[in-house]
Amino acid sequence: MKSKTSRWAGKVALVTGASSGIGAATAVALGALGMRVVLAGRHRARLTATARRVHATGADALVLTGDLARADACRRLFQTTKRRWGAIDVLVNCAGIRGGNSLLATPWHELDTALRLNVAAPLLAMREAVAHMRGKRDAAILTLGSMVGHRVLPGVPALYAATKHALRILSDGLRTELAARRSPIKVALISPGLTDTPWHTNRGGIRRGGKPFPYAPLRPEDVARVAVQILETPRHVQIRDVLLNSSAQPH
Ligand SMILES: NC(=O)c1ccc[n+]([C@@H]2O[C@H](COP(=O)([O-])OP(=O)(O)OC[C@H]3O[C@@H](n4cnc5c(N)ncnc54)[C@H](OP(=O)(O)O)[C@@H]3O)[C@@H](O)[C@H]2O)c1
């Protein structure tokens, strides 16, 4: 049920990748804080399913579709949000793809799409969000990195790991630029280990063919809870990086 006591209640969050997995769970958790949540992704039916879950918390949800690998669609997402609900207070950069297994054999267009969706789109979204957040006392930009952006794990595709490493550096750089402007915007990178989402079932991940995970993964709600904890810190506290994995993860 929706919280009326959170200082974020009534404010606007934009969550990319809200149609499934971690993004959907985060959107629901922000709804439970009393936030109005913009749900972005390509698939309207899946976003509408998330909207139903947000509504069940008592919060408002707005579904906006678009391919965020395209800069024009990303800009349009912010323009439409501003026109419909005003400036956002929280951005959650969650949309991402794996982008193929091989630097040499994966077709270039797949690698290019991953670079645009996993790196260019979150950076553009950060720029748009900062413009929205000008003058606000409470605002936050949360980006989904990955454990593999911090350390090399066996079998992880290099391009994907590189995009997540880039997000780590971009988040640090953004925080530094904002600090020089004495901006109160919180900037955090959340880097989960293996998490049980459609990523692993639908898109050629480890659980293909219905095989179980090699160990018990995190649940999307575990990651969403971290996003809420970052928002709920006092204004003077800045959580920069959170790495989390299931206690069963062996490396
Ligand atoms: N699952 C894990 O083990 C794990 C671990 C560490 C980090 N992460 C990160 O967590 C984030 C969410 O992943 P997830 O596990 O929740 O996977 P997921 O369920 O596959 O979610 C991916 C989201 O990205 C959206 N998306 C994909 N391509 C898009 C595009 N071109 N334009 C707009 N949206 C697009 C998808 O929505 P549409 O299909 O509707 O477009 C979906 O909502 C990703 O950044 C991932 O790198 C995941």
The ligand as an SDF file (V2000), in Angstrom:
LIG
                    3D

 48 52  0  0  0  0  0  0  0  0999 V2000
   19.1130   -9.9810  -14.2950 N   0  0  0  0  0  0  0  0  0  0  0  0
   20.3840   -9.9110  -13.8860 C   0  0  0  0  0  0  0  0  0  0  0  0
   21.0140  -10.9280  -13.4890 O   0  0  0  0  0  0  0  0  0  0  0  0
   21.0740   -8.5790  -13.8460 C   0  0  0  0  0  0  0  0  0  0  0  0
   22.2580   -8.4670  -13.1030 C   0  0  0  0  0  0  0  0  0  0  0  0
   22.9160   -7.2510  -13.0710 C   0  0  0  0  0  0  0  0  0  0  0  0
   22.4010   -6.1600  -13.7330 C   0  0  0  0  0  0  0  0  0  0  0  0
   21.2430   -6.2750  -14.4480 N   0  0  0  0  0  0  0  0  0  0  0  0
   20.7540   -5.0630  -15.1570 C   0  0  0  0  0  0  0  0  0  0  0  0
   19.4520   -4.7600  -14.7280 O   0  0  0  0  0  0  0  0  0  0  0  0
   18.7500   -4.0720  -15.7630 C   0  0  0  0  0  0  0  0  0  0  0  0
   17.3880   -4.7160  -15.9390 C   0  0  0  0  0  0  0  0  0  0  0  0
   17.5730   -6.0510  -16.3590 O   0  0  0  0  0  0  0  0  0  0  0  0
   16.5620   -7.2240  -15.9960 P   0  0  0  0  0  0  0  0  0  0  0  0
   17.3630   -8.3360  -15.4680 O   0  0  0  0  0  0  0  0  0  0  0  0
   15.4130   -6.7080  -15.2140 O   0  0  0  0  0  0  0  0  0  0  0  0
   16.1380   -7.6760  -17.4750 O   0  0  0  0  0  0  0  0  0  0  0  0
   14.7820   -7.6460  -18.2910 P   0  0  0  0  0  0  0  0  0  0  0  0
   13.6700   -8.1990  -17.4860 O   0  0  0  0  0  0  0  0  0  0  0  0
   15.1380   -8.2560  -19.5860 O   0  0  0  0  0  0  0  0  0  0  0  0
   14.5090   -6.0810  -18.4830 O   0  0  0  0  0  0  0  0  0  0  0  0
   15.1360   -5.3150  -19.4730 C   0  0  0  0  0  0  0  0  0  0  0  0
   14.2990   -4.0850  -19.6980 C   0  0  0  0  0  0  0  0  0  0  0  0
   14.9390   -3.2750  -20.7020 O   0  0  0  0  0  0  0  0  0  0  0  0
   13.9430   -2.8530  -21.6250 C   0  0  0  0  0  0  0  0  0  0  0  0
   14.5170   -2.6400  -22.9490 N   0  0  0  0  0  0  0  0  0  0  0  0
   15.2610   -3.5130  -23.6830 C   0  0  0  0  0  0  0  0  0  0  0  0
   15.5650   -2.9770  -24.8740 N   0  0  0  0  0  0  0  0  0  0  0  0
   14.9960   -1.7340  -24.8880 C   0  0  0  0  0  0  0  0  0  0  0  0
   14.9520   -0.6890  -25.8480 C   0  0  0  0  0  0  0  0  0  0  0  0
   15.5650   -0.8000  -27.0350 N   0  0  0  0  0  0  0  0  0  0  0  0
   14.2710    0.4400  -25.5450 N   0  0  0  0  0  0  0  0  0  0  0  0
   13.6460    0.5670  -24.3460 C   0  0  0  0  0  0  0  0  0  0  0  0
   13.6670   -0.3870  -23.3880 N   0  0  0  0  0  0  0  0  0  0  0  0
   14.3330   -1.5220  -23.6650 C   0  0  0  0  0  0  0  0  0  0  0  0
   12.9530   -3.9940  -21.6530 C   0  0  0  0  0  0  0  0  0  0  0  0
   11.6790   -3.5070  -22.0480 O   0  0  0  0  0  0  0  0  0  0  0  0
   11.0170   -3.7560  -23.4960 P   0  0  0  0  0  0  0  0  0  0  0  0
   11.3680   -5.1420  -23.9140 O   0  0  0  0  0  0  0  0  0  0  0  0
    9.5630   -3.5010  -23.2400 O   0  0  0  0  0  0  0  0  0  0  0  0
   11.6150   -2.7000  -24.3690 O   0  0  0  0  0  0  0  0  0  0  0  0
   12.9100   -4.4290  -20.1930 C   0  0  0  0  0  0  0  0  0  0  0  0
   11.9610   -3.6530  -19.4950 O   0  0  0  0  0  0  0  0  0  0  0  0
   19.6330   -4.1500  -17.0180 C   0  0  0  0  0  0  0  0  0  0  0  0
   20.2850   -2.9050  -17.2060 O   0  0  0  0  0  0  0  0  0  0  0  0
   20.6400   -5.2360  -16.6720 C   0  0  0  0  0  0  0  0  0  0  0  0
   21.8790   -5.0050  -17.3150 O   0  0  0  0  0  0  0  0  0  0  0  0
   20.5600   -7.4540  -14.5190 C   0  0  0  0  0  0  0  0  0  0  0  0
  1  2  1  0
  2  3  2  0
  2  4  1  0
  4  5  1  0
  4 48  2  0
  5  6  2  0
  6  7  1  0
  7  8  2  0
  8  9  1  0
  8 48  1  0
  9 10  1  0
  9 46  1  0
 10 11  1  0
 11 12  1  0
 11 44  1  0
 12 13  1  0
 13 14  1  0
 14 15  2  0
 14 16  1  0
 14 17  1  0
 17 18  1  0
 18 19  2  0
 18 20  1  0
 18 21  1  0
 21 22  1  0
 22 23  1  0
 23 24  1  0
 23 42  1  0
 24 25  1  0
 25 26  1  0
 25 36  1  0
 26 27  1  0
 26 35  1  0
 27 28  2  0
 28 29  1  0
 29 30  1  0
 29 35  2  0
 30 31  1  0
 30 32  2  0
 32 33  1  0
 33 34  2  0
 34 35  1  0
 36 37  1  0
 36 42  1  0
 37 38  1  0
 38 39  2  0
 38 40  1  0
 38 41  1  0
 42 43  1  0
 44 45  1  0
 44 46  1  0
 46 47  1  0
M  CHG  2   8   1  16  -1
M  END
$$$$
